[in-house]
Amino acid sequence: QVQLVESGGGLVQAGGSLRLSCAASGFAFGFNAIAWYRQAPGKQRDLVVTIGGGGITDYVDSVKGRFTISRDNAKTTVYLQMNNLRPEDTAVYYCKVFRGRYVARDYWGQGTQVTVSS
């Protein structure tokens, strides 16, 4: 079955960096768009960035120039490099594979906590 497992979260000071990983299995990884979302306490889950099967990316304005998404199709893993982190980036970060040609519905990982101290 489809599985997504995030890792790499933690506590970092403002201005620091983290790299999140989303290890995927159970579907034809290279064909599906994958996204990172985040959810801060008491707020809705928001889209951060998507990457298509062909590698085209789309970032929300608040992370442009600071976050970089990439995918390694051989390792079936998506990465999110986060630089110059700010306290407002504090959230649980989730990866999601979109319903598509080889995936019957959207699937989510369990999330990884990112905390940025000021």
N, C-alpha and C positions, 0 to 999 in steps of 0.2 A: 504494500500500500504506500501511498504518498506520505513521505515524512520530511519535515524541515526542522533542523536543529540549530538554534542560534548559540553563539558563544562569543566571548571577548569583551563583554561588558565589565564595568568596574567603577571605581571611584577615581576621579582625576581632578586636578586643579584647573581653574580657568586658564585657557591658553594651551592646555595640554592636548594630547592625541590618544585615540584609541582606534583599534581596528576590529570591527565585528566580522564574524563569519556566519554564513548560513549554509550548512551542509545538507544537500538534498538527495533524496533517493525515491525510487518507486515510480518514476516517470521519465519520459524522454527529455532530459534536462535541456538540451541545446535548442529545443523548439519553442520553449515557453518563456513569456515575460515574467520577470520576478521583481518584486518591489520590497523596499523597506518602509515600514510605518513606525510611528512612535506615539506613545500615549503617556502624557504627564498625569500626575494625580488629579482626579476630579475633572479631567478634560476628555474630549473625544479622541479617538485614535485617528491620527492624521497621516497622510501620505508624505513621505520624505523624498523618495527617488524611485524611478523605475528603470529597468534595463531590459531591452527586448532580446529575443533570441539572437538577433544579428548584432547586438551590442549597442544599439542606439539608446541613449540615456535621456532622462528628463528629470530635472531637479526642481524642488520648490525654491523660491527666491531666497528664503532665509538661510539656506545651506550652500548656495552656489558659491564656488570659490573656496569652500572649506571642506566639504565632503566629496568623496570620490567613490563611485560604485564601480565594481568590476566583476567579471565572472570568469571562472576557469572551468570550461566545459569538460575537460579531462578529469578534473577532480569533483565535478558536479557541485561546485561551491560558489557562492556569491559573497563578495567582500564589501564592506563599507569602511573606508578609511575616513576617519573624522579628525580633522585638525582644527586648531584654534578654537577649541570647545568653549562654550559659554554656559553659564548657569541655566539659561533657558533651554539648553539642549537636554537637560535632565528629564529622563523618561524611560519607560520600558520600550525597547526597540524590538519590533517583530518583522520577520520576513514572510512574504506571501507569494505563492505561485498562482498566477491567474488561470482561470478556466480557459482552455484552448483546445487545440487539435488533439492532444494526447492526454488532457487532464479534464475530468468531467465537471469539476467545480473548483472554486477557489479553495486553497488550503493554507493554513497558518502554522507557523512555528509557535513555540511556547513563550518566546520572548527572552530578552536579556536586559538587565537593568544597567543603565548608564547614569551616573551621578556626577555632576560637575560642581565643585565647590568654588566659591568666590574668594 
